[in-house]
Amino acid sequence: MTGREIVTRTIRFQNSERLPIDFPEKYGSDFYWISMSPSPEDRPRKGVDEWGAVWDNIGEMNLGEVKDYPLKSWEDFDRLNIPDVNVPKRWRHLENIQEQAGDNFIIANGITLYERVHFVRGLENTWMDIYDHPGELGNLIDILVEMGISSIKKYAKLGVDGYIFPDDWGLQNRLMIDPEKWREIWKPRYARIFKAIHDAGMLAFLHCCGYIVDILDDLIEIGLDVIQMDQQQNMGLELLGERFGGRITFYCPVDIQNTMAYGSLEDIRAYCHKMVKILGRPNGGFIPKWYSDPIGAGHRQEAIDAMCEEFIRINNGLKK
């Protein structure tokens, strides 16, 4: 099987011959990641993004934080700079993407529906808007949905296999907002995105960290195929496996906040086996990956090596 077939069959629970992998170059990957360039989702280490948000980096990590947001009042909405995803220069570098990707599964970075809102409004303002300005908030999210759908159609023409975007909804032990408000405001918009992805012949991925148990059933209901979560221990592997295993594919590294950061190498290797057993199913449902900002997460190189090598060892056992 090619990398594309292995990833697709795993997600569709169609008995792949091994686990797909998404590891550093040293260990290999079945995925080929692409994005618009420049992308409306680009986050500069320092400076201003296309929307007018001012970013600063808090250390050596890849991700920074917004220090000043452009939409301080809804009265300024008409002056907000909204990037155009259809600008040809964003797409020119992807014209030969099939040749570049080879037999790998092509996964495209998309447009966020929550993070971009609070990048331009500020997090506290966004939470207040849920109650004080739901109409204006909905209009902004709808603009992001339309941007996403436009990009999905363009990616589909390029032969992309999967579409992913990041929206971290969880705190350590609960959702950031009332789950009912999430269902009222965001759920129907996510449903539109997932439908567009499927209508385009692609698979739907979402990166979402924190405690998201309260909305995972909803995401499955409206068509999410793959949940990419870098934390699991705050929810519990057993809970995730019992409630959601076999209904969605988990695309995860060893828990980046606990075991990868503080566990022994033996702890890491043992956790790899637990993930395969609890999150996966004999016919699919689990994809191991690495966390691509190890400095920011405080991951030792030997910990990364232990994780990748153990998953490859598990795969070698599956092939026998």
C-alpha positions, 0 to 999 in steps of 0.5 A: 500500500502507498502512504496515501492508501494506508492513511485513508484506509486507517481513517475509514476503518478499512484494515490498513496493513500498518499504522500510518506515521507522521514523524520527523524526516529521520523516521519518515511520514505518510503525510505531505503537508501543504498550505497557501503561501502566504496564508491568511493563517500565518502567525509571525514570530514578531510583527503584524499579520494580514488581519492587523493582529500584532504578534510577539513570541514568548521564547524559542517556541514556534508559536507566539501570542497576539499582543494587540488585536485589530477589532477592538470595537464592532463599530470598526468592523467595516475597516477590518482587513479581511484577506482574500484567499483567491489571490493567485499568488497564494496558490502558484507554488502548489501547481505541481503538488501531486509530483512533489507529494509522491505517494503520500497523503496530501493534507492542507492547512485551512482556516480557523473558525474560533482562533482567528476570531479571538486573534482579531477580537481578543479572547475576553471580547470574544467570550463577551460577544457570545452573549452581547453581540452574537449577530456580529460574532456570527457574521465574522465566523461566517466570513471565515467559513466562506474563506474556508469553503473557497480554499477547500474547493481550490485544494480539491482541484489540486488533488488534496486528500485531507483538510485540517485546521486548528481550533483549541477549545479546551481548558485543562478540565473543561471547555472554554465556553458553555457547550450549549453556546458552542452548539448554538454558534459554532456547531452549524458552521463546523457542519458546513465546513465538514460537508464542503470537505466531504463534497470535495472528496476529502477527509476532515481533520481538526486539531483541538487540544484541551478538555474537549469531551463535551463536544466530541460527540457533536463533532463526530455527528456533523462529520469530523473524520479525524481528531488531532489532539496533542493531549489525552491524559487530561481526559483519560485514554480509557475514557476517549477509547471507551466513548469515541473509539471506533467512531473517529480516528485519533491522530496523536503523539504521546501526551505532550504535556505529561508523559512526553515532557516528564516521563521516563523513556520506558514510560513513553514506550509503554504509553505508545502501546496503550495508545494503540490498544485503547484508541485504535481498533483492529481495522483502523482509528489511530495514527501516531505523530510527533509534536513539531515544536519540541523546544516549546513543549520541552521535549528531549530528543531522546524522548522523541526518538523513544516514541518514534522508534517504539511506534515503528517497532509496533508497526514491524510487529503488525507486518509479521 
